[in-house]
Amino acid sequence: MKITETINPLRRKLVGSLGCGALALSFTGFARDAAESKRIDVWKSPTCVCCKDWITHLQANGFSVSSFDEGNSDARKRLGMPVRFGSCHTAEIQGYAIEGHVPAREINRLLEEKPDAIGLSVPAMPRGSPGMDGPAYGGVKDPYDVLVIDSNGMASVFQSYQ
């Protein structure tokens, strides 16, 4: 009987430890999946300050950014983003193209809604958009639209900023 009394408490600790370990692994997997879903690759010019500022905006909003100092045009072409919606940098997240100074809020909305689209674009580098909003712009904010580019290359307004 003494052996049983000794084994049962040890068995309970072992089973409890295994359960906690499995739970911890599932949370770790969830956290890894969440981090992976916010991973974004950015192709930009190595000397472009506004591109670096946009990357800082993304990071401040929870995105994990990998940046490349060349290949912007190649990335745009590979992702199918029409040149007319091009800007100074191209990004890719979950198969979507992100062109120009798109706010993190709209990227999150895109990932939530998952439309059948090539991606989002803010063409023409408007002042006041993320990355174009530093002290050098004197607080000037131009109105601009975030465009969603559908799978046929046609644009519609995803969100307007005034």
C-alpha positions as CSV (number, residue, x, y, z in Angstrom):
1,M,0.0,0.0,0.0
2,K,2.8,2.4,0.7
3,I,4.1,2.1,-2.9
4,T,0.6,3.0,-4.2
5,E,0.5,6.1,-2.0
6,T,3.9,7.2,-3.2
7,I,3.1,6.5,-6.9
8,N,-0.3,8.3,-7.0
9,P,1.0,11.8,-5.9
10,L,3.9,11.4,-8.4
11,R,1.5,10.3,-11.1
12,R,-0.7,13.3,-10.5
13,K,2.2,15.7,-10.7
14,L,3.4,14.1,-13.9
15,V,0.0,14.2,-15.5
16,G,-0.5,17.8,-14.4
17,S,2.9,18.8,-15.7
18,L,2.1,17.2,-19.1
19,G,-1.2,19.0,-19.3
20,C,0.5,22.4,-18.5
21,G,3.2,21.7,-21.0
22,A,0.7,20.9,-23.8
23,L,-1.2,24.1,-23.0
24,A,2.0,26.2,-23.1
25,L,2.9,24.7,-26.4
26,S,-0.5,25.5,-27.9
27,F,-0.2,29.2,-26.7
28,T,3.3,29.3,-28.1
29,G,2.0,28.0,-31.5
30,F,-0.9,30.6,-31.4
31,A,1.6,33.4,-30.6
32,R,3.9,32.3,-33.5
33,D,0.9,32.1,-35.9
34,A,-0.2,35.6,-34.8
35,A,3.3,37.0,-35.3
36,E,3.6,35.3,-38.7
37,S,0.3,36.8,-39.8
38,K,1.7,40.3,-39.1
39,R,5.0,39.6,-41.0
40,I,5.5,42.0,-43.9
41,D,8.2,42.2,-46.5
42,V,9.1,45.7,-47.9
43,W,11.1,46.5,-51.0
44,K,12.4,50.1,-51.0
45,S,15.2,52.4,-52.1
46,P,18.2,52.3,-49.6
47,T,18.2,56.1,-49.4
48,C,14.5,56.8,-49.0
49,V,13.7,58.4,-45.7
50,C,9.9,58.3,-46.0
51,C,10.1,54.5,-46.7
52,K,12.1,54.0,-43.4
53,D,9.5,56.2,-41.6
54,W,6.7,54.1,-43.0
55,I,8.4,50.9,-41.8
56,T,8.7,52.6,-38.3
57,H,4.9,53.2,-38.5
58,L,4.3,49.5,-39.3
59,Q,6.6,48.3,-36.4
60,A,4.8,50.7,-34.0
61,N,1.6,49.0,-35.0
62,G,2.7,45.5,-34.3
63,F,4.0,44.4,-37.7
64,S,7.2,42.4,-38.1
65,V,9.1,44.0,-41.0
66,S,11.8,42.6,-43.2
67,S,13.1,45.2,-45.6
68,F,15.1,44.9,-48.8
69,D,17.0,47.8,-50.4
70,E,16.2,46.9,-53.9
71,G,13.6,45.0,-56.0
72,N,10.7,47.4,-55.6
73,S,9.7,47.2,-59.3
74,D,10.2,43.5,-59.4
75,A,8.1,42.9,-56.3
76,R,5.3,45.1,-57.8
77,K,5.4,43.2,-61.0
78,R,5.5,39.7,-59.3
79,L,2.5,40.7,-57.1
80,G,0.5,42.0,-60.1
81,M,0.2,45.6,-58.9
82,P,-0.4,47.8,-61.9
83,V,2.4,50.4,-62.4
84,R,-0.2,53.2,-62.3
85,F,-0.7,52.5,-58.6
86,G,3.0,52.4,-57.9
87,S,4.9,54.4,-55.3
88,C,8.3,54.5,-53.6
89,H,8.0,51.1,-51.9
90,T,6.2,47.8,-52.4
91,A,5.3,45.4,-49.6
92,E,3.8,42.0,-49.4
93,I,1.8,40.5,-46.6
94,Q,-0.2,37.3,-46.8
95,G,0.0,37.4,-50.6
96,Y,-1.4,40.9,-50.8
97,A,0.6,43.8,-52.4
98,I,0.8,47.0,-50.3
99,E,1.9,50.0,-52.4
100,G,3.0,53.3,-50.9
101,H,2.1,54.9,-47.6
102,V,-0.9,52.7,-46.6
103,P,-1.8,53.2,-42.9
104,A,-1.4,50.1,-40.7
105,R,-5.1,50.4,-39.8
106,E,-6.1,49.7,-43.4
107,I,-3.6,46.8,-43.7
108,N,-5.2,45.2,-40.6
109,R,-8.7,45.8,-42.1
110,L,-7.5,44.1,-45.4
111,L,-6.2,41.1,-43.5
112,E,-9.5,40.9,-41.5
113,E,-11.8,41.2,-44.5
114,K,-9.7,39.2,-46.9
115,P,-11.2,40.6,-50.2
116,D,-10.4,39.0,-53.5
117,A,-7.9,41.7,-54.4
118,I,-4.3,42.3,-55.5
119,G,-3.9,44.6,-52.5
120,L,-3.9,48.3,-51.4
121,S,-2.3,51.4,-52.7
122,V,-1.7,55.0,-51.7
123,P,-0.3,56.5,-54.9
124,A,1.5,59.8,-55.2
125,M,3.0,60.0,-51.7
126,P,0.5,62.4,-50.0
127,R,1.8,64.5,-47.1
128,G,0.2,63.4,-43.8
129,S,0.1,59.7,-44.8
130,P,2.3,57.4,-42.6
131,G,5.9,58.0,-43.4
132,M,5.1,61.4,-45.0
133,D,4.1,63.0,-41.7
134,G,7.3,63.9,-40.1
135,P,8.6,67.4,-39.1
136,A,9.9,68.0,-42.6
137,Y,6.3,68.3,-43.8
138,G,5.4,71.1,-41.4
139,G,2.2,69.3,-40.2
140,V,0.6,69.6,-43.7
141,K,-2.0,66.9,-44.4
142,D,-3.2,66.4,-47.9
143,P,-6.4,64.5,-48.4
144,Y,-5.9,61.0,-49.9
145,D,-7.5,57.7,-50.6
146,V,-6.4,54.2,-49.8
147,L,-7.3,52.2,-52.9
148,V,-8.1,48.6,-53.0
149,I,-7.0,47.1,-56.3
150,D,-9.2,44.2,-57.4
151,S,-8.0,41.0,-59.1
152,N,-8.7,42.7,-62.5
153,G,-6.5,45.7,-61.7
154,M,-9.4,48.1,-61.1
155,A,-9.3,50.5,-58.1
156,S,-12.0,51.5,-55.7
157,V,-11.8,53.6,-52.6
158,F,-11.1,51.4,-49.5
159,Q,-10.8,54.4,-47.1
160,S,-10.6,58.2,-47.5
161,Y,-8.5,60.4,-45.3
162,Q,-9.3,64.1,-45.1
